[in-house]
Structure formats: structure tokens, C-alpha cells
Amino acid sequence: MGFLFMAAESEGFLIKTWDVFVKYQSLFLGAIRSTLLVAFVGTIVGLAIGLLIGGLRAITTNNDHNQKLATRICNRVIYGITGIYVGIFRGTPMMVQAMFLYYTFFAPVFHWSPMTSAMVIISVNTGAYMAEIMRSGIQSVDNGQLEGARSIGMTRFQTMYYIVLPQAIKNSFPSIGNEFVVNIKDSCVLNCIQFSELFFVAKSVQGSIFSYAEPFLIVGILYLLLTMITSGILGLIEKRMNHQKSSYPASVTTPQSGVLKG
């Protein structure tokens, strides 16, 4: 009898949860769009920041003693400044960053909306992680390829653009994709600046129905579905990239000489 009672109670809870979702589905679906938009923009802009900062950190790490003193000092300064940025945004919680930046600058000074502020906050936070990811990806490219590019007359910019960055992004793609998945989940901390994402909507629904269980079960399932679908799509993209990489010919065309021997 106890088992039947528990089963009936569980069935009633699930029915009530479904009714809550149906009643507030417009809020939940809108929150899904906001969550995905902020996570996607944050990952793309963060990747751009990471490419810039990571590239600078990778270049300035190698201080050649044959360089002029002024160049070595400039490299040290750039490495130090970028290190401070990476250290601060990786070493402090994103919720603290959001509260400080939004209520100190974004809202009172720039009068930005929570949506715009959320995009900027998650972008600069992601950029700090992407910087280290891209720095490692750039440094993983074999030095022999750089020497080969220089030997055929490619400039430093051409070497970075045509040789280093494509390989660094491919090598780092699993970590880049993981950052997107993390951003989907971590966007929930942005409810502290009144950004209407899934967690914020769950709290709003909870305040309306005076119950925590149903709205947070719905949000948990939605987060799980989003991350599983995203991970599956990223996995397919990664397999396709690996397949294309394995089918490359032994020689690669370059804009300078026509062929760079692999």
C-alpha cells in the first residue's frame, strides 16, 4: 500500500510539474532564448578576446636575447598586463564580477540593460579562460612549421593567420566547445543583475505558485537538454573537423609559394 501511495504521489507531482510548465511555457521558452543568446555571444566574443590576449601572451613569452632592450621591455609589460586581466577574471567568481560591474558602471554610468550587461560580463569572463586555451593551442603548433613559413618568405602576420591560428583553433576546439556548454550553465549567476534567464524565471514562477520543486525541476531538465544537445552538436562538428584533418594531402597551398611541404 505504501508503494502504491508513493507512486500515486509521484505521478501527481509530475502532472503538477507539467501543468506548471504549460502555464508558464512562454516564460521558460523566452528564458531559453536569452540563455542561449548570451552563452553564444559570450563564447564567440570571448574567443575573439582569447585569440588576441592568448596570441599576445604566446608571442611575448618568447623573449629573444637578440631583440632590442625596448622590445623586451615592451613584451614584459604586455605579458604583465594581459596576465593581470587573466588572473582577475579567472580568480574571482563571475557573480561577483557581475554585481560589481553592473551596479558600479554598466547601469548607473552607461545605462545598459541587463541583457547587454550580461553579454559583456560573460564575454570578458570567457575571454580570460579562452586566452589560456588559445595560448596553449598556439604554443602547441610545431616550430618547424613556423620556420618553414619564414623560409618561403611569409610575414609574421601571414604565418600567424594561415599557419598558426587555424591549427590552434582546431587543437583547442574541444575546450572551446566546453566553454560554450559551461556558459549555458553559468549564465544562471547573472540573475543577480535581474537578467531574465532560466534560473531567474524559475524564481519568478516559484514566487507565483509558492513552491520550489516544480519550477526548479523544469529548469533542471531544460538545462540538461540544452547541454546534452549542445554537446552532441559540438561532438559531430569535432568529428567532421578530425575527418577533414585526416584527409588533408601531404602538401598545403600557401599564398606565397603555392606549396608548403608537410
N, C-alpha and C positions, 0 to 999 in steps of 0.2 A: 504493500500500500504506500509506503514511504517513497519507493522508487517511482510509482505512478504519479504521486503528488509532485515530486521534483520535476518529472518530465513535463507535467501539465504546466507547472510554474515556469519552466524554461521556455516552453512553447509560447506561453503568454507574454513573456519578456521579449522574445524575438518578434512577435506580432506587434507589440507596442513599439519596439525599435523601428520596425518597418513603417509603421504609421507616422512616427516622428520624422523619418527620412522623407516620406511622401509629402507631409505637411510643409516641411521646411526645405524641400529639394532645391528651390530656386536659390536659397542662401548657400547651400552646400555646393551646388554647381558653380555659382559665382565665385566662391572661395577657391574651388579647384582651378578655375581660370586664373585667378590672381596669384595663387601659389605657383602654378607652372610658369606664368609670365615672369614673375620676379626671379624664380630659380633659373630660368633660361637666360634672361638678360644678365643676371648676376654672373652666370658661368661664362657667357660669351665676353662680356666686358672684363671680367676677372681674368680670362685667358689673355686678352689683349694687354692688360696691365702686367700679367705674369710674363708674357713674351718680352715686353720692354724691360721690366725690372730684372727678370731672370737673365736676359741677354746681357744687360749691363754688368750684373754680378759675375756672370761667367767670363766676360771679357776682362773685367778689371781684376779678376782673381789671379790671372797670369801676368805678373809684373816682370817683364824682361829687363834685366840689368843693363841692356844696351839702350834702353829707352832714355830719353831726356829726363832730368830730375823733375821738371814741371809736369811732364806726362805721368810719372809715377805718383807724384803727389795728388794730381787730379784723379787718378784711378783710386787711390786710397780714400779720398773724400767721397767719391761716388759710391764706392763699396760700403763706406760707413753710413752714408745717408740712406741707401737702399736697405742696409741691414737694420737700421732703426725702424723703418717702415714695416719690414717683415716681422721684426721682433715684437713690436707693439701689437699689430693686428693678429699675430698668431698666439701671442702670450696673454691676451685678455679675452674674456667671453664676448660673443657678438651682442648679447643682450645689453651688456654694459656699454659697448660702443654705440649701440642704437640709442640708448637713453641719453648718453652724453651728447652725441652729435645732433640728435633730433631736437632735444629741448634746449640746447645751447646755441646751435647755429641754424639748422635747417628750417625749423618752424618760426622762431622769433626773428631771425635775420633775413633768410631767403624766402620765407613764407611758402615753403614747398609742402605739397600734400603728403600724407603718409605713404602713398604708392610710390611717388618719386623718391622720397627719402629712403624707403625700403630698398629700392633698386640700387641706389648709390651705396648704402651701407653694406648690402650683401656683395656688391661688386668689389669694393675696396677690401672687404674681408677675404673674399675668394682670391683676389689678386695677390695677397700675401702668400697664400698657400700655393697658388699657381706659379709664383715666382721661383719657389724652391723646386717645384716639379719640373719647370722648364729649364732651370739652371742644370739640374741633373740630366735632363734629356739632351741638352746642348753639349754637355761635357762627355756624354756617352758616345758621341759621334767620333769615329776613328780619326786620329790626327793625320793618318796617311791620306785620307780623302781631302783634308784641308791643304796639305802640301801639294797634292796633285792638282787641285783647283788653282792654287797660286802659280804652279809651274806652267800652266797653259794660259796665264795672263788674266785670270778672273780677279776682279777687285774684291776688297773685303766685303763690301755690301753684296755683290753678286754671290760670293761664296756663302754668306750667311743666308741669303734669300733662296738660292737654288739648291744648295747642298745641305746646309746645317738644319735650318728650320723645318723643312719637310720631314726629315728623319727624326728630329727631336719631337715633333708633334705626334708622329706615328709611334715612336717608342713610348711616349707619355700618354697615349690615348686612354689606356685603362684607368690611369689616375685622374685624367681629365673627366672621363665619364663618371668616375666615383664621386668627384666633386659636385657634379650635377645632381646625383642622387642624394648626396649629403645636403645640398642646398634645398632640395624639396622638403626634407625633414626639418632642417634647421630654420626654415622660414617661419616656423611656429613661434620662435622667440621674438619675432617682430610684432607680435600682438601687443607688446609693451608700448609701442608708439601708435596704437589704435589702427594698425594695418589689418584690413579685413581678410585674413587668410583662414585656413581651416580651423585652427585652434581658437581663434577669435570668435568665429561663428559658433563653434561648439559651446563656448562660454555664454554667448548670447542666447542660444537655444536653451541651455541649462537654466538660465535665469528666467526663461519664459515658462518652462514646464516644471521647474523646481525638482529636477532630477539630474544627476551626473551620469548615470550608467549609460542611458540610451544615446545621447549625443556624442559621448566620447568613444563608445563602441563604433558608431558610424564613422567618426573621424579616423579611428584606428584602422578600420577596414579600408577606407579611402586612401590613406597614406600607404598602406600595404599594397593596394592595387597599383597606385601610381609608381611606387618604387619597383615593383615587380615588372610592370610593363616597360618602364624606362630601362631597367637593367637588361631586359630581353632585347629591346631595340638596339641598345648600345653593344650588346654581345654580337648581334648579327652584323652590325657595322664593323666591329673589330675583326670578325671572321672574314668579311669581304676584303678589308684592308690587308690582312695577312695573306689571303689568297692572291691578291694583286701583287703583293710584295714578292711572293714566292715565284710568280710567273714573269717577273721582270727579266729582260735579256741581260747578258753579261756586260753590255756597254750601255751607257746612258748619254743621251744627247745633251749638250750644253750650248748656251748661246754664243760662246766664244769660238770653240774649236770644232764643234759638231759632235765629237765623241770623247768621252772620258772613260778610260778603261776601268772596269771594276776589278 
